[in-house]
Amino acid sequence: MKATRWQVTCLILGLVFLGGGVAAEPQSQKAAAGAKQEMKQHKMQKMHGRMKHHMKSYADVVIKQAEALGLTDEQLGKIVRIRMAEKKSRKELMAKLHKSMKKALDGLRNPAVDDAEIRKTGAAHAADFDVLIDAALKAREKINAVLTPEQRTKLKAMKHSMGDKDAGKQ
């Protein structure tokens, strides 16, 4: 694994802060904890950034296969417009889903929260996820309406590279 300059700098700063741990004052311990938390946060942001590259929508899959499917410019334009609307909607729904997940997990971690409240927040999170799935299925339905029956058949027969190499096999 390659270390970036920023990671090396953070590591050195972390070692400097932690290196004086024997004679460290509480203030320097707080600074070291802050630097460690900052490094964790940066690592999580990098991971989230990499994950975004793997999260493709149905529209992205169809657009990637445009040439093989023989999409016309008109079809491609319609699909791109559907994708743009879906992307905006999905971003809002994902933010709501993230908030409900955080609330549910916070409840699970808090010993003062009773079981009924945890179940309630869990159910709310599941409902938010259902809304996200419904929106994705509606977008998929709109895209399929743009395709001809032959193109839909071709698309179903194709394998796509979204992580599962056996996608489409029954």
C-alpha positions in Angstrom: 0.0 0.0 0.0 1.4 3.4 -1.0 1.4 6.1 1.6 0.7 9.6 0.4 2.7 12.6 1.5 -0.3 13.7 3.7 -0.5 10.3 5.4 3.2 10.3 6.1 3.1 13.8 7.5 0.1 12.9 9.7 2.0 9.8 10.9 5.1 11.8 11.8 3.0 14.4 13.6 1.2 11.7 15.4 4.4 10.1 16.5 5.8 13.5 17.6 2.6 14.0 19.7 2.6 10.5 21.0 6.4 10.3 21.4 6.5 12.7 24.3 3.8 10.6 26.0 5.8 9.9 29.1 6.1 13.5 30.1 3.0 14.6 28.2 0.6 17.1 29.7 -3.2 16.6 29.3 -3.2 19.4 26.7 -0.8 17.5 24.4 -2.7 14.3 24.9 -5.8 16.1 23.6 -3.9 17.3 20.6 -2.6 13.8 19.9 -6.2 12.5 20.2 -7.3 15.2 17.9 -4.6 14.4 15.3 -5.5 10.7 15.6 -9.2 11.5 15.1 -8.4 13.7 12.1 -6.4 10.9 10.5 -9.3 8.5 11.0 -11.7 10.9 9.5 -9.4 11.5 6.5 -9.1 7.7 6.0 -12.9 7.3 6.1 -13.3 10.2 3.6 -10.9 8.5 1.2 -12.7 5.2 1.5 -16.0 6.9 0.9 -14.6 8.5 -2.2 -13.5 5.2 -3.5 -16.8 3.7 -2.9 -18.5 6.3 -5.0 -16.8 5.0 -8.0 -18.4 1.6 -7.5 -21.9 2.9 -6.9 -23.5 2.9 -10.3 -27.1 3.3 -11.2 -29.1 1.3 -13.7 -28.8 4.4 -16.0 -25.0 4.3 -15.8 -25.0 0.6 -16.8 -27.3 1.3 -19.8 -25.2 4.3 -20.9 -22.0 2.3 -20.6 -23.6 -0.3 -23.0 -25.0 2.3 -25.3 -23.0 1.3 -28.3 -23.5 -2.4 -27.9 -27.3 -1.8 -27.4 -27.4 0.4 -30.5 -29.0 3.3 -28.7 -30.1 6.3 -30.8 -29.1 9.8 -29.9 -32.7 10.5 -28.9 -32.8 7.4 -26.6 -29.4 8.3 -25.1 -30.6 11.9 -24.4 -33.7 10.7 -22.7 -31.7 8.2 -20.5 -29.2 10.9 -19.6 -32.1 13.2 -18.5 -33.6 10.4 -16.4 -30.2 9.8 -14.9 -29.7 13.4 -14.0 -33.1 13.6 -12.3 -32.5 10.3 -10.5 -29.1 11.4 -9.3 -30.5 14.6 -7.7 -33.3 12.6 -6.1 -31.0 9.8 -4.9 -28.7 12.3 -3.3 -31.5 13.7 -1.2 -32.9 10.3 -0.3 -29.4 9.0 0.6 -28.9 12.0 3.0 -32.2 11.2 4.6 -31.3 7.5 4.8 -27.9 8.3 6.4 -29.6 10.5 9.0 -32.1 7.8 9.9 -29.3 5.2 10.1 -27.2 7.4 12.4 -30.2 8.0 14.6 -31.0 4.2 14.8 -27.3 3.4 15.6 -27.1 6.1 18.2 -30.1 4.6 19.9 -28.5 1.2 19.9 -25.4 2.5 21.5 -27.2 4.6 24.1 -28.0 2.5 27.2 -30.7 5.0 28.2 -32.8 4.4 25.1 -35.5 1.7 25.5 -36.2 -1.1 23.1 -39.4 0.4 21.7 -37.6 3.6 20.7 -34.8 1.6 19.0 -37.4 -0.5 17.1 -39.2 2.7 16.1 -36.0 4.3 14.7 -35.1 1.1 13.0 -38.5 0.9 11.3 -38.1 4.5 10.2 -34.7 3.7 8.6 -36.2 0.7 6.8 -39.0 2.9 5.5 -36.5 5.4 4.2 -34.6 2.6 2.5 -37.9 1.4 0.9 -38.4 4.9 -0.5 -34.9 4.8 -2.0 -35.6 1.4 -3.6 -39.0 2.6 -5.0 -37.3 5.7 -6.6 -34.6 3.5 -8.2 -37.3 1.1 -9.5 -39.3 4.0 -11.0 -36.2 5.3 -12.7 -35.4 1.8 -14.0 -39.0 1.5 -15.3 -38.6 4.9 -17.2 -35.3 3.8 -18.7 -36.8 0.4 -19.8 -39.7 2.3 -21.4 -37.1 4.2 -23.6 -35.5 1.0 -24.8 -37.0 -1.2 -27.5 -37.9 -4.8 -26.6 -34.8 -6.1 -28.5 -32.5 -3.7 -26.6 -34.0 -4.8 -23.3 -33.4 -8.4 -24.2 -29.8 -7.6 -25.2 -29.3 -5.7 -21.9 -30.6 -8.6 -19.8 -28.2 -11.0 -21.6 -25.1 -8.8 -21.1 -22.8 -9.0 -18.1 -21.8 -5.8 -16.6 -18.8 -5.0 -14.5 -20.3 -3.8 -11.2 -18.3 -6.1 -9.0 -20.2 -9.3 -9.6 -18.7 -11.1 -12.5 -21.5 -13.7 -12.6 -24.3 -11.0 -12.8 -27.1 -12.1 -15.0 -26.4 -15.8 -14.6 -29.3 -17.8 -13.4 
